[in-house]
Amino acid sequence: MSKTAPSPAPGGLPQADPSRWKALVFIALAQLMVVLDATIVNIALPSAQQDLGISDANRQWVITAYALAFGGLLLFGGRISDLWGRKRTFVTGLIGFAAASALGGAATGEAMMLGARALQGAFGALLAPAALSLLAVMFTDGKERAKAFGIYGAIAGGGGAVGLILGGFLTEYLNWRWTFFVNIPFAVVAAVGAYFVIHEPKGGRNRASLDIPGVVLSTLGLVSLVYGFTRAESAGWTDGLTLGLFVASAVLLAAFVFTEAKVRSPLLPLRVLTERNRGGVYLSLGLAVIAMFGLFLFLTYYLQVVKGYSPVKTGFAFLPMIAGMITGSTQIGARLMTRVAPRLLMGPGFLTAAVGMLLLTQLEVGSSYPALILPAQLLLGLGMGMAFMPAMSLATHGVAPVDAGVASAMVNTSQQVGGAIGTALLNTIAASATTGYLVSHAAEAAGGKQAALALQAEAMVHGYSSAIWWAVGILVASAAIAFTMINTGRPGAAGAVAGSGAAEGSEPQVPVIAH
C-alpha cells in the first residue's frame, strides 16, 4: 500500500485506511505525553526549584514559559501542519519535544530550565493540532470516528490526573529530573510508530503561502492574554502591567481578526471560527476547562495541605475522575454519538459535571473522601467525558481538509487559554475569600497555635468552596452555550472532515476527504 493514501473505493471515495487503529495508538500516546506534561512538572517543581536555585519570584515561569509558548504558537502550529503535512509536523513535533525534555531533565540552572520549558511548549504547539487533525482525516466512518474520538477525549480529559500520579511517583521515589526524562520514551515510540504506520490521505494539504502578519499578531495577542491572566494571579487584577497586557491582547487580537478578513491566505480562515457549531464548541469547551483547571489545583492543595496526603496518594485520589472520564467518553459518548445530536451529549455532560462540582461546594476541613470527594469526582469525570468526546469530533466536523490543522489548533487554543484563565481567576477568588474569612474570624486565632492552624485550614477550605461555586456557574454556562449554539444533527453514518457539512448547516465543503 502507498504511504500517502488509501486506494479509492468504488465511486471515487477513499477507503478507510487499514492502519488507522494502529495510528490511533501512536496519536493517543503523543496526546497523553503532552497532557501529562501540563501537570507532571507541578508536583516536581518544589524539588527542582531547590536543586537549581530558582527564586520564589521566578518559579512560576517554569509553568508559565510552557503555557505561553504552547498557547501562543498553537494557531501557527495548526497552519504549519496544513501547509507542511500533518504526519511530518507530528513526527517533527515529537522529536523536538523529546529533545526539549532531555534539555529540561539535564538542566543545570534557571535559564536552561526555562528555555527547555519554552521549547517544550513550542514543539507541543506543533504536535497537538497535528495529532487531532490526523484523527479527523483518517477516521471517516461515523461509528469508528466516535470510538476514536472517545479514546482521544478520555486521554485529553484524564491525562492531567495521570500526570499527578506519575509526577508523585517519580519525584518521591526517583528524582524530579525523571518528570522530564519520562517524555523521551513516549516521544520516541510515538514518532517511530507514526513514521511507519500513519498514511496521510491525499489532497488534504494547503498549498497557500504562510500569513506572516497573522502569525505575528495571533502569537503576540495570545501570549499577552495568557500572560495577563498568569500575572493577575500573583500581581493582582489592578496591577498596571496586568491591565496593559489585557489591553494589548485586545488590540492585537482585534487587528488579527481584521487582517484575517483581508489577506488572501489567512492563518485562521474566519469560516473556521464563525461557523455556528464550531464556535459553540470552542466557547463551551474553553469555559468548561476554566472550571476544571481551577478544581485540579484546589483539590491537589486540599488533599495535600489539609488532609496531609503524600504526592503519590494525592495522585491516586484523582483516579475516580479518570475512571468517570473514560466511562463517559468511551461507553456513553461513543455509543450515543451516532444516534443523538452532539448538543444532547455536550449539554447534559456539562450539567452532570456541574452537579459533581456542586457537591464539592460542601467541602469542609473534615469532609470524608468516600462520602463527598469520590462521588463528586465520578460525576465530574462522567460529565466531562460525555462532553469532551463529541466536542473534539465536532470541532473538525465539516471542515475542508485544508483547514483541519487550524480547526484542531483552535480546540487546543480554547483549552490552553481556558486553563490559564481558570487557574488565575478561580485562584484569585479563592484567595480573596480566604483572606475575608481570616479577617472576620480573627478572634478565633487567639486560642493559641493549634487554634490558629485550625482557623487557617478552615479559611483555606472556605476559599476553595467559594471559588467552586463560580466553577458551577461556569459549567452551567457551558451547557447553555452547547444547547443553544450547537444545532447540527447527529453525525449519522458519516462524520468526516468534509462532505456532510452542507447537509447539516455548515458552509459548502471541499469533498476531498469524503465519507
Residue, then its C-alpha position, 0 to 999 in steps of 0.5 A: m500500500s502507498k504511504t500517502a493514501p488509501s486506494p479509492a473505493p468504488g465511486g471515487l471515495p477513499q477507503a478507510d485506511p487499514s492502519r488507522w487503529k494502529a495510528l490511533v495508538f501512536i496519536a493517543l500516546a503523543q496526546l497523553m505525553v503532552v497532557l501529562d506534561a501540563t501537570i507532571v512538572n507541578i508536583a516536581l517543581p518544589s524539588a527542582q526549584q531547590d536543586l537549581g536555585i530558582s527564586d520564589a519570584n521566578r518559579q512560576w515561569v517554569i509553568t508559565a514559559y510552557a503555557l505561553a509558548f504552547g498557547g501562543l504558537l498553537l494557531f501557527g502550529g495548526r497552519i504549519s501542519d496544513l501547509w507542511g503535512r500533518k504526519r511530518t509536523f507530528v513526527t517533527g513535533l515529537i522529536g523536538f519535544a523529546a529533545a526539549s525534555a532531555l534539555g529540561g531533565a539535564a538542566t543545570g540552572e534557571a535559564m536552561m530550565l526555562g528555555a527547555r520549558a519554552l521549547q517544550g511548549a513550542f514543539g507541543a504547539l506543533l504536535a497537538p493540532a497535528a495529532l487531532s487533525l490526523l484523527a479527523v482525516m483518517f477516521t471517516d466512518g461515523k461509528e469508528r470516528a466516535k470510538a476514536f474520538g472517545i479514546y482521544g477525549a478520555i486521554a485529553g480529559g484524564g491525562g492531567a490526573v495521570g500526570l499527578i500520579l506519575g509526577g508523585f511517583l517519580t519525584e518521591y521515589l526517583n528524582w524530579r529530573w525523571t518528570f522530564f526524562v519520562n517524555i523521551p520514551f513516549a516521544v520516541v515510540a510515538a514518532v517511530g510508530a507514526y513514521f511507519v504506520i500513519h498514511e496521510p490521505k491525499g489532497g488534504r494539504n494547503r498549498a497557500s503561502l504562510d500569513i506572516p502578519g497573522v502569525v505575528l499578531s495571533t502569537l503576540g495577542l495570545v501570549s499577552l492574554v495568557y500572560g495577563f491572566t498568569r500575572a493577575e494571579s500573583a500581581g493582582w487584577t489592578d496591577g498596571l502591567t496586568l491591565g496593559l497586557f489585557v489591553a494589548s491582547a485586545v488590540l492585537l487580537a482585534a487587528f488579527v481578526f481584521t487582517e484575517a478578513k483581508v489577506r488572501s491566505p489567512l492563518l485562521p480562515l474566519r469560516v473556521l471560527t464563525e461557523r455556528n457549531r464550531g464556535g459553540v464548541y470552542l466557547s463551551l469547551g474553553l469555559a468548561v476547562i476554566a472550571m476544571f483547571g481551577l478544581f485540579l489545583f484546589l483539590t491537589y492543595y486540599l488533599q495535600v495541605v489539609k488532609g496531609y496526603s503524600p504526592v503519590k496518594t494525592g495522585f491516586a485520589f484523582l483516579p475516580m475522575i479518570a475512571g468517570m472520564i473514560t466511562g463517559s467518553t468511551q461507553i456513553g459518548a461513543r455509543l450515543m454519538t451516532r444516534v443523538a445530536p452532539r448538543l444532547l451529549m455536550g449539554p447534559g455532560f456539562l450539567t452532570a459535571a456541574v452537579g459533581m462540582l456542586l457537591l464539592t461546594q460542601l467541602e469542609v476541613g473534615s469532609s470524608y473522601p468516600a462520602l463527598i470527594l469520590p462521588a463528586q469526582l465520578l460525576l465530574g469525570l462522567g460529565m466531562g467525558m460525555a462532553f469532551m468526546p463529541a466536542m473534539s469530533l465536532a470541532t473538525h466536523g465539516v471542515a475542508p481538509v485544508d483547514a483541519g490543522v487550524a480547526s484542531a489548533m483552535v480546540n487546543t487554543s480554547q483549552q490552553v487559554g481556558g486553563a490559564i484563565g481558570t487557574a488565575l481567576l478561580n485562584t484569585i477568588a479563592a484567595s480573596a475569600t480566604t483572606g475575608y474569612l481570616v479577617s472576620h474570624a480573627a478572634e478565633a486565632a487567639g486560642g493559641k497555635q493549634a487554634a490558629l492552624a485550625l482557623q487557617a485550614e478552615a479559611m483555606v477550605h472556605g476559599y476553595s468552596s467559594a471559588i467552586w461555586w463560580a466553577v458551577g456557574i461556569l459549567v452551567a454556562s457551558a451547557a447553555i452555550a452547547f444547547t443553544m449554539i450547537n444545532t447540527g444533527r447527529p453525525g449519522a453514518a458519516g462524520a468526516v472532515a468534509g462532505s456532510g457539512a452542507a447537509e447539516g448547516s455548515e458552509p459548502q465543503v471541499p469533498v476531498i476527504a469524503h465519507 
